[in-house]
Structure formats: C-alpha cells, structure tokens
Amino acid sequence: MQDAAPTKLLIVDDLPENLQALEALLRGERREVHRAGSGEEALALLLQHDFALAILDVQMPGMNGFELAELMRGTERTRQIPIVFVTAAGKELNYSFKGYEAGAVDVLYKPLDPYAVKSKAEVFVALHQQREAMRQQVLALEAARREQEETKAQLQHALRMRDEFMSLVSHEMRTPLNTLYLEAQLRKLQLERGNMAAFGPEELRRMLSRDDRQIQNIVRLIDDMLDVSRIRSGKLSLRPGAVQLAGLLGRVVQDLAPQAATVGASIVLDAPTPVCGWWDDFRIEQIVVNLLTNALRYGGAQPVVVTLAVMADSVRVDVRDNGPGIAPQHQARIFDLYERGVDSEGPSGLGLGLYISRQLAEAHGGSLTLHSEAGAGAVFSLTLPRTEAPPADAG
C-alpha cells in the first residue's frame, strides 16, 4: 500500500528569523512546512498546495495578514484552510476580535508559547489527516460502487446473451429436427398405405439429400457448442499437417457456390500462387467457411471476394463483402462470444462463428482481424505464420 502524502503547513512572516523559529516548532514526521515572506508569496503557494493549517503574521509590509486572510476566504480552493494569526501587538489593540472576524480559528501573541503552537498544529494536522482519510474512503467506495455497477451490467448482459443464445439454440435445433420428423411421418404414412411408388430411386435420392442436409445442420450446431466448451476449458487441440492453402480455398469456394447462388450472390477467388504451410486443414477450413457464410449472409447479395496474399513468413486470406459494413460501435465486440450481426434481416446465427474462428486463428499463432467502413462492406483478414515443414517436436 502506498504511503500517505505528507501533511503540509504554511507559515507567513516577513522576518526570516521568525520563520525559522516557527518552522522548528512545527517540524515533524510526515509533515512539510512551507515558508512565505509576504502575502504575495503565500498566495502563490496556496495555489500549488493543499495546506492543513496557515499561520499568518498580522503585521507585514504590503499585504498584511488580515488582507491575506480575506483573499483566502474569498477563494474556493483556500476557503476551508484553518488560519491562526500571530502578532507582536499588545492585547489592548484587540486584534483577537479582528482576527476572529477575519475567519481565524485562533490568535496568538508574541512571544509565542511553544507548547501552544505545537498543540494547535497537532490538532489541525490530525483533523486534516482524518478528512483526507475520509475523502480517500469515499473515493474508494465510489470506485467500488462504479465497479460493482459495471460488473452487474456485465453480468446482466452475459445472462441476457445466454438466455438469447439458449433460445436461438432451441430454435435452430428445432428447425432441422422438425423437418426430419415431418419427413419421417410422411414416409410412415406412405408405407402404411402401401404406396411404394413414393420411394422410387429419384425420390429416395432427394429424401437422402434432404436428410443429410438437416443432419449436417444439427451436427454443425453441436460441433460449434463443443468447440466453445473446449476453447473455454483450454482443451482445444490442433492436428497440424501439410496444407496447400490455395487448393483448400478452391474446395471451400466450390462447396459454397450453391449457397451463394441461393442468396443471389457469387464468390470470386483470387489465389494465383500455391502456398504450403503446416496447419490443421480442418480448422483452417472451418475458419474460412465461417467467414464466407457471414459474408454471404450480410453481403446484400453482392459478390464476395476471397484473396490469398503470400508474404515472406506468413500468408493472409482476405474475405471481402460488399454489404452495408459494420458500425464502429459493433466492431470491438463482434468477435465476442454470443455476439451476432445486427444489420441483416435474415437469421443471424448463434454468435459463435467469429469467436471460434479468432480462437482457432490464434491457436495457430496467427490472427483474425476486421476492417470495415459504413457503406463500404467488410474485410475479415486471416493471417497465419508460414512454415513449410513440421516443427521438430511434431513427432
């Protein structure tokens, strides 16, 4: 814990010997005594420091002690500083009344009683330290309150996102399951009626294709949730091998071409240079599929361009769409768990794809970044370190 700041005292007198004697009386552990030989010097110090006590000589040339006190009482910064006047004038001049009227807490007459000076300084130093400790406690409580509110807001956000996620999972799982159930019921009805013509070769192929598509949708959802669980528990493992990246991109683009056609878009691949690296091809394909699926979903039925750039020690895959772009306020959190796009009228998925993709990129020692401007689409860039041979410890 950091030591408390020293308590500061101000003494003002036009005679150096008086200042020296007064400082000797006030000196103490964790204290700073500041001297001023005039009212003007005192004002300069008062603007720089927070004083626990000001001891002012009444009879000074130029600005006297009463005038200095009046200026202190008229300024917000110095209004609360306790003032003690000292004077060599006789008590018959009634300086005490004038001093209290000027806002002093006491008036001392010269020659000063050392015990009285020390005891008064002790009182006001203790009061100042108590006020400072209380102020620090109030600041700490306020900081704790703000932190608690932020934590509460984050927890509420997490709970809300979890509830929305569970609702989406139920919806996304129910859709293919309902389709499979209805298909099974229809086939059961045809069998009960003895209508074997409904199961001709062409119709069977269509049935199997529909079944396969729905099952793959369910498997994808389950795999995504399992990946999140593995990532969060630190159990995600890679199985690296030799990968020809341009060829992998070509296969993914070809596989997703029917999906692109369904939404009225196309995918253009610019990967003229074959490049090999030591990566987990299944996981790299998973990243690219996620990026392309998002680009088709939010790209406004415009062409999506996939570009492969080869550097000396790395490669970069850019997936560019020509949609409305991603608003700045959403860009910072779009890779967070359960976050989903908000600019599409269609389904926005479970909010797992980009989170998983970034984690997979980083697990390869690479990165996944976003660049987007309003009305100018979005570019997701996957950067991977380029190694053309397995590491020595790969086995």
TORKOL-4160 file (C-alpha; in steps of 0.2 Angstrom, whole numbers, padded with zeros to 4 digits, m for minus):
395
<pt num="1" X="0000" Y="0000" Z="0000"/>
<pt num="2" X="0007" Y="0017" Z="m0005"/>
<pt num="3" X="0012" Y="0029" Z="0010"/>
<pt num="4" X="0000" Y="0043" Z="0014"/>
<pt num="5" X="0006" Y="0060" Z="0007"/>
<pt num="6" X="0014" Y="0072" Z="0020"/>
<pt num="7" X="0003" Y="0085" Z="0028"/>
<pt num="8" X="0008" Y="0102" Z="0023"/>
<pt num="9" X="0008" Y="0118" Z="0034"/>
<pt num="10" X="0010" Y="0136" Z="0028"/>
<pt num="11" X="0019" Y="0149" Z="0039"/>
<pt num="12" X="0019" Y="0168" Z="0033"/>
<pt num="13" X="0031" Y="0181" Z="0041"/>
<pt num="14" X="0041" Y="0195" Z="0034"/>
<pt num="15" X="0055" Y="0191" Z="0046"/>
<pt num="16" X="0066" Y="0176" Z="0041"/>
<pt num="17" X="0071" Y="0173" Z="0059"/>
<pt num="18" X="0053" Y="0172" Z="0064"/>
<pt num="19" X="0050" Y="0159" Z="0050"/>
<pt num="20" X="0065" Y="0149" Z="0056"/>
<pt num="21" X="0059" Y="0148" Z="0074"/>
<pt num="22" X="0041" Y="0144" Z="0069"/>
<pt num="23" X="0047" Y="0130" Z="0057"/>
<pt num="24" X="0057" Y="0122" Z="0071"/>
<pt num="25" X="0042" Y="0121" Z="0082"/>
<pt num="26" X="0031" Y="0114" Z="0068"/>
<pt num="27" X="0043" Y="0101" Z="0060"/>
<pt num="28" X="0038" Y="0083" Z="0062"/>
<pt num="29" X="0036" Y="0066" Z="0054"/>
<pt num="30" X="0026" Y="0066" Z="0038"/>
<pt num="31" X="0025" Y="0085" Z="0038"/>
<pt num="32" X="0030" Y="0098" Z="0025"/>
<pt num="33" X="0032" Y="0116" Z="0031"/>
<pt num="34" X="0031" Y="0129" Z="0018"/>
<pt num="35" X="0038" Y="0147" Z="0021"/>
<pt num="36" X="0032" Y="0163" Z="0013"/>
<pt num="37" X="0040" Y="0180" Z="0017"/>
<pt num="38" X="0025" Y="0190" Z="0010"/>
<pt num="39" X="0006" Y="0189" Z="0006"/>
<pt num="40" X="0010" Y="0188" Z="m0012"/>
<pt num="41" X="0022" Y="0173" Z="m0010"/>
<pt num="42" X="0009" Y="0165" Z="0001"/>
<pt num="43" X="m0004" Y="0166" Z="m0012"/>
<pt num="44" X="0007" Y="0158" Z="m0025"/>
<pt num="45" X="0010" Y="0143" Z="m0013"/>
<pt num="46" X="m0009" Y="0142" Z="m0009"/>
<pt num="47" X="m0012" Y="0139" Z="m0027"/>
<pt num="48" X="0000" Y="0125" Z="m0028"/>
<pt num="49" X="m0003" Y="0115" Z="m0012"/>
<pt num="50" X="m0016" Y="0109" Z="m0001"/>
<pt num="51" X="m0012" Y="0115" Z="0017"/>
<pt num="52" X="m0019" Y="0108" Z="0033"/>
<pt num="53" X="m0015" Y="0125" Z="0043"/>
<pt num="54" X="m0010" Y="0143" Z="0038"/>
<pt num="55" X="m0001" Y="0153" Z="0052"/>
<pt num="56" X="m0001" Y="0171" Z="0046"/>
<pt num="57" X="0009" Y="0186" Z="0054"/>
<pt num="58" X="m0003" Y="0201" Z="0056"/>
<pt num="59" X="0009" Y="0215" Z="0054"/>
<pt num="60" X="0018" Y="0213" Z="0037"/>
<pt num="61" X="0023" Y="0227" Z="0024"/>
<pt num="62" X="0012" Y="0227" Z="0009"/>
<pt num="63" X="m0002" Y="0214" Z="0011"/>
<pt num="64" X="m0004" Y="0211" Z="0029"/>
<pt num="65" X="m0011" Y="0195" Z="0037"/>
<pt num="66" X="m0029" Y="0201" Z="0038"/>
<pt num="67" X="m0029" Y="0206" Z="0020"/>
<pt num="68" X="m0022" Y="0189" Z="0015"/>
<pt num="69" X="m0035" Y="0180" Z="0026"/>
<pt num="70" X="m0049" Y="0190" Z="0017"/>
<pt num="71" X="m0042" Y="0184" Z="0000"/>
<pt num="72" X="m0041" Y="0166" Z="0006"/>
<pt num="73" X="m0059" Y="0166" Z="0012"/>
<pt num="74" X="m0065" Y="0173" Z="m0005"/>
<pt num="75" X="m0057" Y="0159" Z="m0015"/>
<pt num="76" X="m0065" Y="0142" Z="m0016"/>
<pt num="77" X="m0048" Y="0132" Z="m0016"/>
<pt num="78" X="m0042" Y="0141" Z="0001"/>
<pt num="79" X="m0059" Y="0145" Z="0009"/>
<pt num="80" X="m0058" Y="0130" Z="0021"/>
<pt num="81" X="m0040" Y="0131" Z="0027"/>
<pt num="82" X="m0039" Y="0135" Z="0046"/>
<pt num="83" X="m0030" Y="0151" Z="0049"/>
<pt num="84" X="m0020" Y="0156" Z="0065"/>
<pt num="85" X="m0014" Y="0174" Z="0067"/>
<pt num="86" X="0002" Y="0178" Z="0076"/>
<pt num="87" X="0005" Y="0196" Z="0081"/>
<pt num="88" X="0018" Y="0206" Z="0092"/>
<pt num="89" X="0005" Y="0220" Z="0095"/>
<pt num="90" X="m0002" Y="0222" Z="0113"/>
<pt num="91" X="m0018" Y="0214" Z="0118"/>
<pt num="92" X="m0026" Y="0231" Z="0121"/>
<pt num="93" X="m0027" Y="0233" Z="0102"/>
<pt num="94" X="m0040" Y="0220" Z="0102"/>
<pt num="95" X="m0033" Y="0210" Z="0087"/>
<pt num="96" X="m0041" Y="0194" Z="0093"/>
<pt num="97" X="m0058" Y="0201" Z="0089"/>
<pt num="98" X="m0052" Y="0207" Z="0072"/>
<pt num="99" X="m0044" Y="0190" Z="0069"/>
<pt num="100" X="m0059" Y="0180" Z="0073"/>
<pt num="101" X="m0070" Y="0192" Z="0062"/>
<pt num="102" X="m0057" Y="0188" Z="0048"/>
<pt num="103" X="m0061" Y="0170" Z="0050"/>
<pt num="104" X="m0046" Y="0164" Z="0061"/>
<pt num="105" X="m0048" Y="0149" Z="0072"/>
<pt num="106" X="m0036" Y="0157" Z="0085"/>
<pt num="107" X="m0024" Y="0172" Z="0088"/>
<pt num="108" X="m0008" Y="0170" Z="0096"/>
<pt num="109" X="0003" Y="0184" Z="0104"/>
<pt num="110" X="0022" Y="0185" Z="0103"/>
<pt num="111" X="0032" Y="0179" Z="0111"/>
<pt num="112" X="0024" Y="0163" Z="0106"/>
<pt num="113" X="0021" Y="0149" Z="0118"/>
<pt num="114" X="0030" Y="0134" Z="0110"/>
<pt num="115" X="0018" Y="0122" Z="0118"/>
<pt num="116" X="0003" Y="0131" Z="0112"/>
<pt num="117" X="0010" Y="0132" Z="0094"/>
<pt num="118" X="0014" Y="0113" Z="0094"/>
<pt num="119" X="m0003" Y="0108" Z="0102"/>
<pt num="120" X="m0013" Y="0118" Z="0089"/>
<pt num="121" X="m0003" Y="0112" Z="0075"/>
<pt num="122" X="m0006" Y="0094" Z="0081"/>
<pt num="123" X="m0025" Y="0097" Z="0082"/>
<pt num="124" X="m0026" Y="0104" Z="0064"/>
<pt num="125" X="m0014" Y="0091" Z="0057"/>
<pt num="126" X="m0025" Y="0077" Z="0064"/>
<pt num="127" X="m0041" Y="0085" Z="0058"/>
<pt num="128" X="m0033" Y="0086" Z="0040"/>
<pt num="129" X="m0027" Y="0068" Z="0040"/>
<pt num="130" X="m0044" Y="0062" Z="0046"/>
<pt num="131" X="m0053" Y="0072" Z="0032"/>
<pt num="132" X="m0040" Y="0066" Z="0019"/>
<pt num="133" X="m0043" Y="0048" Z="0025"/>
<pt num="134" X="m0062" Y="0050" Z="0024"/>
<pt num="135" X="m0060" Y="0058" Z="0007"/>
<pt num="136" X="m0050" Y="0043" Z="0001"/>
<pt num="137" X="m0063" Y="0031" Z="0009"/>
<pt num="138" X="m0077" Y="0040" Z="0000"/>
<pt num="139" X="m0067" Y="0039" Z="m0017"/>
<pt num="140" X="m0063" Y="0020" Z="m0014"/>
<pt num="141" X="m0082" Y="0017" Z="m0010"/>
<pt num="142" X="m0087" Y="0027" Z="m0026"/>
<pt num="143" X="m0074" Y="0017" Z="m0036"/>
<pt num="144" X="m0081" Y="0001" Z="m0029"/>
<pt num="145" X="m0099" Y="0006" Z="m0032"/>
<pt num="146" X="m0094" Y="0010" Z="m0050"/>
<pt num="147" X="m0085" Y="m0006" Z="m0052"/>
<pt num="148" X="m0100" Y="m0016" Z="m0044"/>
<pt num="149" X="m0112" Y="m0007" Z="m0056"/>
<pt num="150" X="m0101" Y="m0011" Z="m0071"/>
<pt num="151" X="m0099" Y="m0029" Z="m0065"/>
<pt num="152" X="m0118" Y="m0030" Z="m0063"/>
<pt num="153" X="m0121" Y="m0023" Z="m0080"/>
<pt num="154" X="m0109" Y="m0036" Z="m0087"/>
<pt num="155" X="m0117" Y="m0050" Z="m0078"/>
<pt num="156" X="m0134" Y="m0044" Z="m0084"/>
<pt num="157" X="m0128" Y="m0043" Z="m0102"/>
<pt num="158" X="m0120" Y="m0061" Z="m0100"/>
<pt num="159" X="m0136" Y="m0068" Z="m0093"/>
<pt num="160" X="m0146" Y="m0059" Z="m0107"/>
<pt num="161" X="m0135" Y="m0066" Z="m0120"/>
<pt num="162" X="m0135" Y="m0083" Z="m0113"/>
<pt num="163" X="m0154" Y="m0083" Z="m0112"/>
<pt num="164" X="m0155" Y="m0077" Z="m0130"/>
<pt num="165" X="m0142" Y="m0090" Z="m0135"/>
<pt num="166" X="m0152" Y="m0104" Z="m0127"/>
<pt num="167" X="m0167" Y="m0098" Z="m0136"/>
<pt num="168" X="m0158" Y="m0097" Z="m0153"/>
<pt num="169" X="m0151" Y="m0115" Z="m0150"/>
<pt num="170" X="m0168" Y="m0122" Z="m0147"/>
<pt num="171" X="m0175" Y="m0113" Z="m0162"/>
<pt num="172" X="m0160" Y="m0118" Z="m0173"/>
<pt num="173" X="m0161" Y="m0136" Z="m0167"/>
<pt num="174" X="m0180" Y="m0137" Z="m0169"/>
<pt num="175" X="m0180" Y="m0132" Z="m0187"/>
<pt num="176" X="m0170" Y="m0147" Z="m0194"/>
<pt num="177" X="m0177" Y="m0159" Z="m0181"/>
<pt num="178" X="m0195" Y="m0154" Z="m0186"/>
<pt num="179" X="m0191" Y="m0156" Z="m0205"/>
<pt num="180" X="m0184" Y="m0173" Z="m0201"/>
<pt num="181" X="m0199" Y="m0178" Z="m0190"/>
<pt num="182" X="m0211" Y="m0172" Z="m0204"/>
<pt num="183" X="m0202" Y="m0182" Z="m0217"/>
<pt num="184" X="m0202" Y="m0197" Z="m0206"/>
<pt num="185" X="m0221" Y="m0196" Z="m0203"/>
<pt num="186" X="m0224" Y="m0193" Z="m0222"/>
<pt num="187" X="m0214" Y="m0209" Z="m0226"/>
<pt num="188" X="m0223" Y="m0219" Z="m0212"/>
<pt num="189" X="m0240" Y="m0214" Z="m0220"/>
<pt num="190" X="m0234" Y="m0219" Z="m0237"/>
<pt num="191" X="m0229" Y="m0236" Z="m0231"/>
<pt num="192" X="m0245" Y="m0238" Z="m0221"/>
<pt num="193" X="m0254" Y="m0235" Z="m0237"/>
<pt num="194" X="m0243" Y="m0247" Z="m0247"/>
<pt num="195" X="m0238" Y="m0233" Z="m0259"/>
<pt num="196" X="m0221" Y="m0240" Z="m0263"/>
<pt num="197" X="m0221" Y="m0229" Z="m0279"/>
<pt num="198" X="m0216" Y="m0214" Z="m0267"/>
<pt num="199" X="m0200" Y="m0222" Z="m0264"/>
<pt num="200" X="m0193" Y="m0223" Z="m0282"/>
<pt num="201" X="m0174" Y="m0221" Z="m0285"/>
<pt num="202" X="m0175" Y="m0202" Z="m0289"/>
<pt num="203" X="m0187" Y="m0199" Z="m0274"/>
<pt num="204" X="m0175" Y="m0209" Z="m0262"/>
<pt num="205" X="m0160" Y="m0198" Z="m0268"/>
<pt num="206" X="m0170" Y="m0182" Z="m0264"/>
<pt num="207" X="m0175" Y="m0189" Z="m0247"/>
<pt num="208" X="m0157" Y="m0194" Z="m0243"/>
<pt num="209" X="m0151" Y="m0177" Z="m0248"/>
<pt num="210" X="m0163" Y="m0168" Z="m0238"/>
<pt num="211" X="m0160" Y="m0179" Z="m0223"/>
<pt num="212" X="m0141" Y="m0177" Z="m0225"/>
<pt num="213" X="m0143" Y="m0158" Z="m0226"/>
<pt num="214" X="m0154" Y="m0157" Z="m0210"/>
<pt num="215" X="m0142" Y="m0169" Z="m0200"/>
<pt num="216" X="m0127" Y="m0159" Z="m0205"/>
<pt num="217" X="m0135" Y="m0143" Z="m0199"/>
<pt num="218" X="m0138" Y="m0151" Z="m0182"/>
<pt num="219" X="m0120" Y="m0158" Z="m0182"/>
<pt num="220" X="m0113" Y="m0141" Z="m0185"/>
<pt num="221" X="m0123" Y="m0133" Z="m0171"/>
<pt num="222" X="m0117" Y="m0147" Z="m0159"/>
<pt num="223" X="m0099" Y="m0145" Z="m0165"/>
<pt num="224" X="m0099" Y="m0126" Z="m0163"/>
<pt num="225" X="m0105" Y="m0128" Z="m0145"/>
<pt num="226" X="m0092" Y="m0142" Z="m0141"/>
<pt num="227" X="m0079" Y="m0130" Z="m0149"/>
<pt num="228" X="m0084" Y="m0116" Z="m0137"/>
<pt num="229" X="m0083" Y="m0128" Z="m0122"/>
<pt num="230" X="m0066" Y="m0134" Z="m0127"/>
<pt num="231" X="m0059" Y="m0117" Z="m0130"/>
<pt num="232" X="m0065" Y="m0110" Z="m0113"/>
<pt num="233" X="m0058" Y="m0125" Z="m0104"/>
<pt num="234" X="m0042" Y="m0124" Z="m0113"/>
<pt num="235" X="m0044" Y="m0142" Z="m0121"/>
<pt num="236" X="m0044" Y="m0136" Z="m0139"/>
<pt num="237" X="m0031" Y="m0146" Z="m0149"/>
<pt num="238" X="m0024" Y="m0144" Z="m0166"/>
<pt num="239" X="m0019" Y="m0158" Z="m0178"/>
<pt num="240" X="m0007" Y="m0149" Z="m0190"/>
<pt num="241" X="m0001" Y="m0156" Z="m0206"/>
<pt num="242" X="0005" Y="m0151" Z="m0223"/>
<pt num="243" X="m0009" Y="m0140" Z="m0231"/>
<pt num="244" X="m0009" Y="m0132" Z="m0249"/>
<pt num="245" X="m0019" Y="m0116" Z="m0245"/>
<pt num="246" X="m0024" Y="m0111" Z="m0262"/>
<pt num="247" X="m0031" Y="m0128" Z="m0265"/>
<pt num="248" X="m0041" Y="m0128" Z="m0249"/>
<pt num="249" X="m0048" Y="m0111" Z="m0253"/>
<pt num="250" X="m0054" Y="m0118" Z="m0270"/>
<pt num="251" X="m0063" Y="m0133" Z="m0262"/>
<pt num="252" X="m0072" Y="m0122" Z="m0250"/>
<pt num="253" X="m0077" Y="m0109" Z="m0263"/>
<pt num="254" X="m0083" Y="m0123" Z="m0274"/>
<pt num="255" X="m0093" Y="m0131" Z="m0260"/>
<pt num="256" X="m0101" Y="m0115" Z="m0255"/>
<pt num="257" X="m0106" Y="m0109" Z="m0273"/>
<pt num="258" X="m0124" Y="m0117" Z="m0272"/>
<pt num="259" X="m0126" Y="m0107" Z="m0255"/>
<pt num="260" X="m0120" Y="m0091" Z="m0264"/>
<pt num="261" X="m0132" Y="m0094" Z="m0278"/>
<pt num="262" X="m0147" Y="m0097" Z="m0266"/>
<pt num="263" X="m0145" Y="m0079" Z="m0260"/>
<pt num="264" X="m0141" Y="m0072" Z="m0277"/>
<pt num="265" X="m0123" Y="m0069" Z="m0274"/>
<pt num="266" X="m0106" Y="m0076" Z="m0281"/>
<pt num="267" X="m0089" Y="m0080" Z="m0273"/>
<pt num="268" X="m0074" Y="m0074" Z="m0283"/>
<pt num="269" X="m0057" Y="m0082" Z="m0278"/>
<pt num="270" X="m0040" Y="m0074" Z="m0281"/>
<pt num="271" X="m0027" Y="m0086" Z="m0276"/>
<pt num="272" X="m0015" Y="m0087" Z="m0291"/>
<pt num="273" X="0000" Y="m0093" Z="m0280"/>
<pt num="274" X="0000" Y="m0111" Z="m0272"/>
<pt num="275" X="0007" Y="m0110" Z="m0255"/>
<pt num="276" X="0010" Y="m0123" Z="m0242"/>
<pt num="277" X="0011" Y="m0122" Z="m0223"/>
<pt num="278" X="0010" Y="m0133" Z="m0208"/>
<pt num="279" X="m0008" Y="m0130" Z="m0201"/>
<pt num="280" X="m0023" Y="m0140" Z="m0196"/>
<pt num="281" X="m0033" Y="m0141" Z="m0213"/>
<pt num="282" X="m0050" Y="m0145" Z="m0204"/>
<pt num="283" X="m0048" Y="m0130" Z="m0193"/>
<pt num="284" X="m0042" Y="m0118" Z="m0207"/>
<pt num="285" X="m0057" Y="m0124" Z="m0217"/>
<pt num="286" X="m0069" Y="m0121" Z="m0203"/>
<pt num="287" X="m0062" Y="m0103" Z="m0201"/>
<pt num="288" X="m0064" Y="m0099" Z="m0220"/>
<pt num="289" X="m0082" Y="m0107" Z="m0221"/>
<pt num="290" X="m0087" Y="m0096" Z="m0206"/>
<pt num="291" X="m0080" Y="m0080" Z="m0214"/>
<pt num="292" X="m0089" Y="m0084" Z="m0231"/>
<pt num="293" X="m0105" Y="m0089" Z="m0223"/>
<pt num="294" X="m0105" Y="m0072" Z="m0214"/>
<pt num="295" X="m0101" Y="m0063" Z="m0230"/>
<pt num="296" X="m0115" Y="m0071" Z="m0239"/>
<pt num="297" X="m0127" Y="m0068" Z="m0225"/>
<pt num="298" X="m0123" Y="m0050" Z="m0223"/>
<pt num="299" X="m0116" Y="m0045" Z="m0240"/>
<pt num="300" X="m0133" Y="m0039" Z="m0248"/>
<pt num="301" X="m0132" Y="m0052" Z="m0262"/>
<pt num="302" X="m0116" Y="m0044" Z="m0269"/>
<pt num="303" X="m0101" Y="m0053" Z="m0274"/>
<pt num="304" X="m0089" Y="m0060" Z="m0261"/>
<pt num="305" X="m0070" Y="m0059" Z="m0265"/>
<pt num="306" X="m0058" Y="m0071" Z="m0257"/>
<pt num="307" X="m0040" Y="m0066" Z="m0259"/>
<pt num="308" X="m0024" Y="m0075" Z="m0254"/>
<pt num="309" X="m0008" Y="m0065" Z="m0251"/>
<pt num="310" X="0009" Y="m0073" Z="m0248"/>
<pt num="311" X="0022" Y="m0064" Z="m0238"/>
<pt num="312" X="0040" Y="m0069" Z="m0233"/>
<pt num="313" X="0035" Y="m0078" Z="m0217"/>
<pt num="314" X="0016" Y="m0078" Z="m0217"/>
<pt num="315" X="0000" Y="m0079" Z="m0228"/>
<pt num="316" X="m0016" Y="m0069" Z="m0227"/>
<pt num="317" X="m0033" Y="m0073" Z="m0233"/>
<pt num="318" X="m0045" Y="m0059" Z="m0235"/>
<pt num="319" X="m0063" Y="m0061" Z="m0236"/>
<pt num="320" X="m0072" Y="m0046" Z="m0243"/>
<pt num="321" X="m0090" Y="m0042" Z="m0244"/>
<pt num="322" X="m0099" Y="m0028" Z="m0252"/>
<pt num="323" X="m0113" Y="m0026" Z="m0239"/>
<pt num="324" X="m0118" Y="m0011" Z="m0228"/>
<pt num="325" X="m0102" Y="m0013" Z="m0217"/>
<pt num="326" X="m0101" Y="m0015" Z="m0198"/>
<pt num="327" X="m0104" Y="0000" Z="m0187"/>
<pt num="328" X="m0089" Y="0006" Z="m0177"/>
<pt num="329" X="m0099" Y="0003" Z="m0161"/>
<pt num="330" X="m0101" Y="m0015" Z="m0165"/>
<pt num="331" X="m0083" Y="m0019" Z="m0172"/>
<pt num="332" X="m0075" Y="m0020" Z="m0155"/>
<pt num="333" X="m0087" Y="m0034" Z="m0149"/>
<pt num="334" X="m0091" Y="m0043" Z="m0165"/>
<pt num="335" X="m0078" Y="m0057" Z="m0160"/>
<pt num="336" X="m0086" Y="m0059" Z="m0143"/>
<pt num="337" X="m0095" Y="m0075" Z="m0138"/>
<pt num="338" X="m0114" Y="m0075" Z="m0142"/>
<pt num="339" X="m0112" Y="m0058" Z="m0152"/>
<pt num="340" X="m0122" Y="m0058" Z="m0168"/>
<pt num="341" X="m0123" Y="m0047" Z="m0183"/>
<pt num="342" X="m0137" Y="m0034" Z="m0182"/>
<pt num="343" X="m0138" Y="m0027" Z="m0199"/>
<pt num="344" X="m0146" Y="m0042" Z="m0208"/>
<pt num="345" X="m0165" Y="m0045" Z="m0210"/>
<pt num="346" X="m0162" Y="m0064" Z="m0210"/>
<pt num="347" X="m0157" Y="m0076" Z="m0196"/>
<pt num="348" X="m0141" Y="m0070" Z="m0188"/>
<pt num="349" X="m0134" Y="m0087" Z="m0181"/>
<pt num="350" X="m0129" Y="m0091" Z="m0164"/>
<pt num="351" X="m0115" Y="m0079" Z="m0162"/>
<pt num="352" X="m0101" Y="m0092" Z="m0161"/>
<pt num="353" X="m0093" Y="m0092" Z="m0178"/>
<pt num="354" X="m0082" Y="m0077" Z="m0177"/>
<pt num="355" X="m0077" Y="m0081" Z="m0159"/>
<pt num="356" X="m0072" Y="m0098" Z="m0163"/>
<pt num="357" X="m0063" Y="m0093" Z="m0179"/>
<pt num="358" X="m0052" Y="m0080" Z="m0170"/>
<pt num="359" X="m0048" Y="m0093" Z="m0156"/>
<pt num="360" X="m0043" Y="m0105" Z="m0170"/>
<pt num="361" X="m0033" Y="m0092" Z="m0179"/>
<pt num="362" X="m0023" Y="m0088" Z="m0163"/>
<pt num="363" X="m0021" Y="m0106" Z="m0158"/>
<pt num="364" X="m0011" Y="m0107" Z="m0175"/>
<pt num="365" X="0000" Y="m0092" Z="m0169"/>
<pt num="366" X="m0010" Y="m0081" Z="m0181"/>
<pt num="367" X="m0024" Y="m0068" Z="m0180"/>
<pt num="368" X="m0041" Y="m0063" Z="m0187"/>
<pt num="369" X="m0045" Y="m0045" Z="m0189"/>
<pt num="370" X="m0058" Y="m0034" Z="m0196"/>
<pt num="371" X="m0058" Y="m0018" Z="m0207"/>
<pt num="372" X="m0075" Y="m0010" Z="m0211"/>
<pt num="373" X="m0082" Y="0007" Z="m0216"/>
<pt num="374" X="m0100" Y="0012" Z="m0216"/>
<pt num="375" X="m0107" Y="0008" Z="m0234"/>
<pt num="376" X="m0091" Y="0000" Z="m0240"/>
<pt num="377" X="m0093" Y="m0018" Z="m0234"/>
<pt num="378" X="m0081" Y="m0028" Z="m0223"/>
<pt num="379" X="m0065" Y="m0037" Z="m0224"/>
<pt num="380" X="m0060" Y="m0051" Z="m0212"/>
<pt num="381" X="m0042" Y="m0055" Z="m0213"/>
<pt num="382" X="m0035" Y="m0072" Z="m0208"/>
<pt num="383" X="m0016" Y="m0071" Z="m0205"/>
<pt num="384" X="m0006" Y="m0087" Z="m0202"/>
<pt num="385" X="0013" Y="m0090" Z="m0199"/>
<pt num="386" X="0020" Y="m0099" Z="m0214"/>
<pt num="387" X="0030" Y="m0114" Z="m0210"/>
<pt num="388" X="0033" Y="m0127" Z="m0225"/>
<pt num="389" X="0039" Y="m0141" Z="m0214"/>
<pt num="390" X="0033" Y="m0148" Z="m0197"/>
<pt num="391" X="0041" Y="m0142" Z="m0181"/>
<pt num="392" X="0055" Y="m0153" Z="m0174"/>
<pt num="393" X="0044" Y="m0158" Z="m0160"/>
<pt num="394" X="0029" Y="m0163" Z="m0171"/>
<pt num="395" X="0034" Y="m0181" Z="m0170"/>
